[in-house]
Amino acid sequence: MVAASSASESGLEKLRKLKGVKVTGTALGLESAEAQISDTESDVLLLDTTGERPGDLVDFLIESDLASDLPTVVLADSLPCESSAVLLRSGVRAVLDRNVPSDQLLSALQAVVSGLVVLPPEQIESVTASTRRASRQSDEQLEPLTSREHDVLEMLAAGLGNKEIASRLKISEHTVKFHVASILGKLGAESRTEAVSQAFRRGLVLL
């Protein structure tokens, strides 16, 4: 895990004490975090966004593509539901209060690594509604996936490789590669990971 923040030493110490969590790097500021990612092997990126404007954070995440490379958890003092929804659409997997208890933070880190999305209970309904509206608008410009492509996409989201997908669907690996390429093209994604992230945000794959 890389912790990118201006968090206090006590905050970082809390992270280091979490059982099963290893802090592989820390950075002061978003740009410094981006530079460190390539030099570490991490499973999750934790961003303490205290002092950062939501708009600047979203722009950075989109331009850097960090949230597509690593499951990303954002800690913030307070964010309106609309800002949380925008962060999720930019690839972030969890938005939490920066003072979240240690046990809840650990659960959130484990959840995002497993492919889940985590939000405060009071924001779930509003953020979900906002995300669905954005997804409907985006879907108007999306070429529909075929039923077979939906099957392949669901298996990609489950973490299956081409060989496993071919076996389950009783098709050749070459055909699976063809379907994956088609899915990437229709979703405007450059990788399998990005395609799955897009699918979650568009509601094409359920958690």
C-alpha positions in Angstrom: 0.0 0.0 0.0 1.2 3.5 -0.8 -0.1 6.3 1.5 -0.1 9.6 -0.3 -1.0 12.4 1.9 -0.1 15.3 4.2 -1.4 13.1 7.1 0.2 13.5 10.5 2.7 11.0 11.7 0.1 9.7 14.1 -2.2 8.9 11.2 0.6 7.0 9.4 1.4 5.2 12.6 -2.2 4.0 12.8 -1.8 2.6 9.3 1.4 0.8 10.2 -0.3 -0.8 13.2 -3.2 -2.3 11.2 -2.8 -6.1 11.1 -2.2 -7.4 7.7 -1.3 -3.9 6.2 2.2 -3.0 5.1 2.9 0.6 4.1 5.2 0.3 1.1 5.6 4.1 0.6 4.5 7.5 1.6 4.4 10.8 -0.2 3.5 14.4 0.5 1.2 15.5 -2.4 -0.4 13.8 -5.3 2.4 14.3 -7.8 4.9 12.7 -5.4 2.6 9.8 -5.0 2.5 9.2 -8.7 6.3 9.2 -8.9 6.5 6.6 -6.2 3.9 4.2 -7.6 6.2 2.9 -10.3 8.9 2.1 -7.7 6.7 0.0 -5.3 4.7 -3.1 -5.5 1.4 -2.2 -3.8 -2.1 -3.5 -3.7 -3.9 -0.3 -2.8 -3.4 3.5 -2.9 -4.6 5.5 0.1 -5.1 9.2 -0.5 -5.6 11.7 2.3 -7.1 14.6 0.5 -7.1 17.1 3.3 -6.6 20.6 1.8 -7.1 19.4 -1.8 -10.1 20.7 -3.8 -12.4 18.0 -5.1 -12.1 19.3 -8.7 -8.3 19.3 -8.6 -8.3 15.8 -7.2 -10.6 14.4 -9.9 -8.5 16.1 -12.6 -5.4 14.6 -11.2 -6.8 11.1 -11.0 -8.1 11.2 -14.6 -4.9 12.6 -16.0 -2.6 10.3 -14.0 -4.8 7.2 -14.4 -3.6 6.1 -10.9 -7.1 5.0 -9.9 -7.2 2.6 -12.8 -3.8 1.2 -12.0 -4.4 0.6 -8.3 -7.6 0.3 -6.2 -7.8 3.7 -4.6 -9.2 4.8 -1.2 -9.8 8.5 -0.7 -9.9 10.0 2.9 -11.5 13.4 3.2 -12.8 15.7 6.0 -16.1 16.1 4.3 -17.3 15.8 0.7 -20.7 16.4 -0.8 -22.4 13.4 -2.3 -21.9 14.7 -5.8 -18.2 15.0 -5.3 -18.1 11.4 -4.0 -20.0 10.3 -7.1 -17.5 12.0 -9.4 -14.6 10.4 -7.6 -16.2 7.0 -8.1 -16.6 7.6 -11.8 -13.0 8.6 -12.0 -12.0 5.1 -10.7 -11.8 5.6 -7.0 -13.2 2.6 -5.1 -13.8 4.1 -1.6 -14.5 7.5 -0.2 -14.3 7.7 3.6 -14.0 10.2 6.5 -10.3 10.8 7.2 -11.1 10.0 10.9 -12.6 6.6 10.1 -11.8 4.1 12.9 -8.9 1.7 12.3 -11.1 -1.4 12.0 -13.3 0.2 9.4 -10.4 1.5 7.4 -8.9 -2.0 7.4 -12.2 -3.5 6.2 -12.4 -0.8 3.5 -8.9 -1.6 2.3 -9.7 -5.3 2.1 -12.9 -4.6 0.3 -11.5 -2.5 -2.5 -8.6 -5.0 -3.1 -11.4 -7.6 -3.6 -13.1 -5.4 -6.2 -15.8 -3.8 -4.0 -16.8 -0.2 -3.6 -17.1 1.4 -0.2 -19.0 4.5 0.9 -20.3 6.0 4.2 -23.9 4.6 4.8 -25.4 8.1 4.7 -24.1 8.7 1.2 -24.9 5.4 -0.5 -28.4 6.3 -1.8 -27.5 9.7 -3.1 -24.2 8.7 -4.7 -25.8 5.6 -6.3 -28.6 7.8 -7.8 -26.0 10.3 -9.1 -23.9 7.5 -10.6 -26.9 5.9 -12.3 -27.8 9.2 -13.9 -24.3 9.7 -15.2 -24.2 6.1 -16.4 -27.5 6.5 -18.4 -26.1 9.6 -20.1 -22.9 7.8 -20.9 -24.7 4.7 -22.1 -26.5 6.7 -24.8 -23.1 6.9 -26.5 -22.1 3.3 -25.8 -22.4 0.7 -28.5 -24.3 -2.2 -26.9 -22.4 -5.3 -25.9 -23.6 -8.6 -27.2 -24.9 -11.2 -24.8 -21.7 -13.2 -25.2 -19.6 -10.0 -24.5 -21.6 -9.5 -21.4 -20.7 -13.1 -20.3 -17.0 -12.5 -21.0 -17.1 -9.1 -19.2 -18.6 -10.7 -16.1 -15.9 -13.3 -16.0 -13.2 -10.6 -16.5 -14.7 -8.8 -13.5 -14.5 -12.1 -11.5 -10.7 -12.2 -12.3 -10.8 -15.1 -14.7 -8.1 -15.4 -17.4 -8.7 -16.2 -21.1 -8.1 -19.9 -20.6 -10.7 -20.2 -17.8 -13.2 -18.1 -19.7 -12.7 -20.3 -22.8 -13.3 -23.4 -20.7 -16.4 -22.1 -19.1 -18.0 -20.8 -22.3 -16.7 -23.8 -24.3 -15.1 -21.6 -26.9 -11.5 -21.2 -28.1 -9.0 -18.8 -26.4 -8.7 -17.0 -29.8 -12.5 -16.3 -29.6 -12.1 -15.1 -26.1 -9.4 -12.7 -27.2 -11.7 -11.4 -30.0 -14.5 -10.7 -27.5 -12.1 -9.0 -25.0 -10.8 -6.8 -27.8 -14.4 -5.9 -28.8 -15.3 -5.1 -25.2 -12.3 -2.8 -24.8 -13.2 -1.0 -28.0 -16.8 -0.5 -27.1 -16.0 0.7 -23.6 -13.1 2.9 -24.8 -10.8 1.1 -22.4 -7.1 0.4 -23.0 -6.8 -2.6 -20.6 -8.8 -5.4 -19.0 -8.6 -3.6 -15.6 -9.9 -0.3 -17.1 -12.7 -2.2 -18.9 -13.9 -3.8 -15.6 -13.7 -0.4 -13.9 -15.8 1.2 -16.6 -18.3 -1.7 -16.4 -18.7 -1.2 -12.7 -19.2 2.6 -13.1 -21.7 2.1 -16.0 -23.7 -0.6 -14.1 -22.9 -3.3 -16.7 -21.5 -5.5 -14.0 -23.0 -5.8 -10.5 -20.9 -6.0 -7.4 
